[in-house]
Structure formats: C-alpha cells, structure tokens
Amino acid sequence: MDAEMMAKYLQEATDVELDLLLEAIYRIYHYDFRDYARSSLRRSVAQAQSALGSSTITHLLARIIHEPGVFAEVLRHLTIQVSDLFRDPDYFRLLREKVMPHLATYPSLRIWVAGCGRGEEAYSIAIVLHEEGLLDRSLIYATDIDCEAMKIAKAGAYEIGRIDRFSENYLRSGGRASLSDYYTTGVSRVAFVPMLRKHILFSDHSLATDSAFAEMHLVSCRNVLIYFDRKLQGRTIRLFRDSLCPRGFLGLGPKETVTASDHASFLETLTNDERIYRVK
C-alpha cells in the first residue's frame, strides 16, 4: 500500500471511529454531536484523547462506555466555551442603538440567549437592558447543553483577572456607567449583582434535539453555528424562526449568516457588520 492509499485508509478509519464515538455519546448520554462540523469535532476529540491519555478514538470510546465519569471530561472538550463579557463590543453597541428602541415599544420582553456557555453574553444583554430602562419588564432565557458551564453561569461569578477586559469591552459597547456598578468583588472572583441574575433563567437546551421557544422578541446565538454542519445550521435557523415573534430580532456571530439557510427568506438584514436580522 503506497503512502497516498495509506493516508486515505487512516482517514476513513478515523471517520468510522468518530462516527461510533458520536453514536455512543448520543445513545448512552443523549447528547447529539452527530451533525457538528467534522473539522472542529476532530480537534476537540484529539484534545480529549490527549487529556485522558487515549492513544486512539476507539480507546476513548471504550472508556466512555465503561467509565461514566470519563464522559464529563470529554464533554468539556466537545462544548467549546470561549467568551467574554461584551465580546465583540460593536454587536452590543448596535443592539443598544438599533434594536433596543424597537424593543422599548413592547410591554414585556422575552429574550433567548442560545448557547450561553458560562453566561457572559446573558449578563451583557441584561446590563444593556438595564441601561435602556427595559430590564424590569424582561425575562432572559439562557440555554446550553454543558451542565458545568451552566453552574458557573447561574452563580454569575468570574475570575477577577478578567475584569479589566470586561470593563474595556463594556465601555467600547457604549456602556453608560462603570461596570463595577454591576458586580461585587471577592478575593479571587467578581459576582454579578442579584438585580441582573433575577431576570435570567438558565436552563438545559440542545439546539440539535430540543424544540423551539415561543414568542421571543430577540434571539442571540453568537459563535455557535460555526461548529455545526450545514444540516444542523438549517435546523437551528428554523428553531429561531419558530421562536421569534413577528418583527423579532436575531443576532449571530460575525462569521455566521443565514443566507445559506432554506429559512433565510423570513429575515431581513438590519446590519451586515454584526449579523443582526429582523423578521419580515
């Protein structure tokens, strides 16, 4: 077997191993990663193999099947948690300038932060709503599949070393006060005040398998679709379509778009730069 044929064989064998791993995770633990983008899955699984000392995916698969505690570690690698408070400040500035004036016309507001991770985006939106005088009439549904990340989100406590970057992002997003007004400081962490937390409902929800929410005025799902294949991206956009009320808003990440989706026709572009859309 020449080098090219060997490389092809090894790639096909790895793909089979990955299929079996994802199927086992779905059937045993009910997490569905089968329609995630393969390139990012391969990187995540390789990281899990390295962390757990598994030389092959098959070895990792055996450990997941026979050692339930191992799956929590694997899940940590499969659910990529990369965020900041007011990450991509221009997005939150445009929410403030372009979206909040429309939301202010409703007597009550329902907002869904999908793929909320450790909660930074949910708290960012809560602060914007507060500064626009809308938080008292708002309920934010913040969802994710990572239970460990959700524990951090519910506590609303983050490493104190991150606060300078949080504050810089907040000011660049058009913040009207000092970020320190919204948290208390401990020895090693800062905790966001209950005034914000009481308007956020954190719950488990899978974009791959679960159903839509109802009558949302804003859905914000940023830097999640980039980890899905086209089929799952389409399912997710359909979920958002079914969840949004008439003339509701959808915010995506800067590298994400609805244009390739079969459900794109129900949206109009509010701003291209930060991928904010509105139901037609």
C-alpha positions in Angstrom: 0.0 0.0 0.0 1.5 3.3 -1.1 1.6 6.5 1.1 -1.5 8.0 -0.5 -3.6 4.9 -0.1 -2.4 4.5 3.5 -3.4 8.1 4.3 -6.8 7.6 2.8 -7.2 4.4 4.7 -6.3 6.0 8.0 -8.6 8.9 7.4 -11.5 6.6 6.7 -10.7 4.5 9.7 -10.7 7.7 11.9 -14.0 8.8 10.4 -15.6 5.4 11.3 -14.2 5.6 14.9 -15.6 9.2 15.2 -19.0 8.0 14.0 -19.0 5.3 16.6 -18.0 7.6 19.3 -20.7 10.2 18.5 -23.3 7.5 18.2 -22.4 6.1 21.6 -22.5 9.5 23.2 -26.0 10.1 21.7 -27.4 6.6 22.7 -25.9 6.5 26.2 -25.7 10.1 27.3 -28.3 11.7 25.0 -26.0 14.5 23.7 -26.2 14.8 20.0 -23.0 15.9 18.3 -23.5 13.9 15.1 -24.2 17.0 12.9 -21.5 19.1 14.3 -18.8 20.3 11.9 -16.3 17.4 11.5 -13.2 19.6 11.5 -13.9 21.1 14.9 -15.0 17.7 16.2 -11.7 16.1 15.2 -9.8 18.9 17.1 -12.0 18.6 20.2 -11.8 14.8 20.3 -8.0 14.9 19.8 -7.8 17.3 22.8 -9.9 14.9 24.9 -7.7 12.0 23.9 -4.6 13.9 25.0 -6.1 14.9 28.3 -7.3 11.4 29.1 -4.3 9.5 27.7 -6.2 7.7 25.0 -4.0 6.9 22.0 -7.0 6.2 19.7 -10.6 7.2 19.4 -11.5 3.6 19.9 -9.8 3.6 23.3 -11.6 6.8 24.2 -14.9 5.2 23.1 -14.3 2.2 25.4 -13.7 4.4 28.3 -16.8 6.4 27.7 -18.9 3.3 27.5 -17.4 1.6 30.6 -16.4 4.6 32.7 -19.4 7.0 33.0 -17.2 9.6 34.9 -15.0 10.0 31.8 -17.8 11.5 29.7 -17.9 14.7 31.8 -14.3 15.4 30.8 -14.9 14.6 27.2 -18.0 16.9 27.2 -15.9 19.7 28.4 -13.8 19.5 25.2 -16.7 19.0 22.9 -18.6 22.1 24.2 -16.2 24.8 23.4 -16.5 27.7 25.9 -14.9 30.8 24.6 -16.5 34.1 25.6 -16.1 37.4 27.4 -18.5 40.0 28.8 -19.5 42.2 25.9 -17.5 40.1 23.5 -17.4 41.9 20.1 -18.5 45.3 21.6 -19.9 46.6 18.3 -22.6 43.9 18.5 -23.8 45.2 21.8 -23.5 48.8 20.7 -25.7 48.1 17.7 -28.2 46.2 20.0 -28.3 49.3 22.1 -28.7 51.7 19.2 -30.7 49.7 16.6 -32.7 47.0 18.5 -33.5 48.4 21.9 -35.6 51.3 20.6 -37.9 48.8 18.9 -38.0 46.5 22.0 -39.0 49.5 24.1 -42.4 49.6 22.4 -43.4 46.2 24.0 -45.0 46.0 27.4 -42.9 42.9 28.2 -39.9 41.2 26.6 -38.7 37.6 26.2 -35.1 37.1 25.1 -33.3 33.9 24.3 -29.6 33.6 24.6 -28.9 30.2 22.9 -25.5 28.5 23.6 -24.9 30.8 26.6 -21.9 28.9 27.9 -20.8 30.4 31.2 -23.3 33.2 30.9 -21.2 36.2 29.9 -23.5 37.1 27.0 -26.6 36.8 29.1 -25.2 39.2 31.7 -24.1 41.6 28.9 -27.6 41.8 27.5 -29.1 42.2 30.9 -26.8 45.2 31.5 -27.8 46.8 28.2 -31.5 46.2 29.0 -31.0 47.8 32.4 -29.3 50.9 31.0 -32.1 51.3 28.4 -34.7 51.0 31.1 -36.0 47.7 29.9 -34.7 45.1 32.3 -37.7 45.2 34.8 -40.0 44.1 32.0 -37.7 41.5 30.6 -37.0 37.8 31.0 -33.9 36.3 29.5 -33.8 32.6 28.8 -30.2 31.5 28.7 -29.6 27.9 27.5 -26.7 25.5 26.9 -26.0 21.7 27.0 -22.9 22.0 29.2 -24.1 21.5 32.8 -20.7 22.5 34.3 -20.7 25.8 32.4 -24.3 26.4 33.5 -23.3 26.2 37.1 -20.8 29.0 36.6 -23.5 31.0 34.7 -26.1 30.6 37.4 -23.6 31.8 40.0 -22.6 34.7 37.9 -19.1 34.7 39.3 -15.9 35.1 37.2 -12.1 35.3 37.7 -11.1 38.7 38.9 -8.3 38.7 36.4 -10.8 39.0 33.6 -12.4 42.2 34.9 -10.1 44.7 33.1 -11.0 43.2 29.7 -14.7 43.0 30.7 -14.6 46.7 31.6 -12.9 47.7 28.4 -15.4 45.8 26.3 -18.3 47.4 28.2 -17.1 50.9 27.6 -16.5 50.2 23.9 -20.0 48.8 23.6 -21.5 52.2 24.7 -21.7 51.5 28.4 -23.2 54.4 30.3 -21.8 53.8 33.8 -19.0 51.9 35.4 -19.0 48.1 35.1 -18.2 48.0 38.8 -21.7 49.1 39.5 -22.9 45.6 38.4 -20.7 43.3 40.5 -19.2 42.8 43.9 -15.6 41.9 44.4 -14.2 38.9 46.4 -10.7 37.6 46.9 -10.3 36.0 43.5 -13.7 36.4 41.8 -16.3 39.0 41.0 -20.0 38.2 41.2 -22.8 40.0 39.3 -25.5 41.5 41.4 -28.8 39.8 42.1 -30.6 42.6 40.2 -29.3 41.2 37.0 -29.5 37.5 37.9 -33.1 37.5 38.9 -34.1 38.4 35.3 -32.1 35.4 33.8 -33.5 31.9 33.7 -30.7 29.4 32.9 -31.8 26.0 31.6 -30.6 23.0 29.7 -31.5 23.0 26.0 -29.9 21.4 22.9 -30.2 23.1 19.5 -29.6 19.7 18.0 -32.6 17.9 19.6 -34.9 20.2 21.5 -37.9 22.3 20.4 -38.4 26.0 19.9 -39.3 28.6 22.5 -42.3 30.8 21.9 -42.8 34.5 21.1 -39.2 35.7 21.6 -38.5 39.3 20.8 -34.8 38.7 20.5 -32.7 35.6 19.9 -29.0 36.0 20.4 -26.9 33.0 19.3 -23.3 34.0 18.7 -20.4 31.9 17.6 -22.3 28.6 17.9 -23.4 27.9 14.3 -19.7 27.8 13.2 -19.4 24.5 15.0 -22.4 22.9 13.2 -22.6 21.3 9.8 -25.0 22.8 7.2 -27.8 20.4 8.2 -27.7 21.4 11.8 -27.3 25.0 10.9 -30.5 24.8 9.0 -32.3 23.1 11.9 -31.1 25.8 14.2 -32.2 28.7 12.0 -35.6 27.0 11.7 -35.8 26.8 15.5 -35.1 30.6 15.7 -37.7 31.3 13.0 -40.3 29.3 15.0 -39.3 31.0 18.3 -39.4 34.6 17.1 -42.5 36.8 17.3 -43.5 38.9 14.3 -40.8 41.6 13.7 -38.5 40.0 16.3 -34.7 40.1 16.0 -31.9 37.6 15.6 -28.3 38.2 16.4 -25.5 35.9 15.2 -21.7 35.9 15.4 -19.5 37.9 12.9 -18.6 34.7 10.9 -22.2 33.4 10.8 -25.0 34.1 8.4 -28.5 32.9 7.5 -28.1 33.4 3.7 -27.3 29.7 3.1 -30.3 28.5 5.0 -33.6 27.4 3.5 -35.2 29.6 6.1 -33.4 32.8 5.3 -36.3 34.3 3.4 -38.2 35.1 6.6 -35.5 37.5 7.7 -34.2 40.9 6.6 -30.8 42.2 7.3 -30.7 45.0 9.9 -26.9 45.4 9.9 -24.4 43.3 7.9 -21.4 44.2 10.1 -22.6 42.5 13.2 -25.1 40.0 11.7 -28.3 41.3 13.2 -31.5 40.3 11.4 -35.2 41.1 11.8 -38.3 39.0 10.9 -40.0 40.4 7.8 
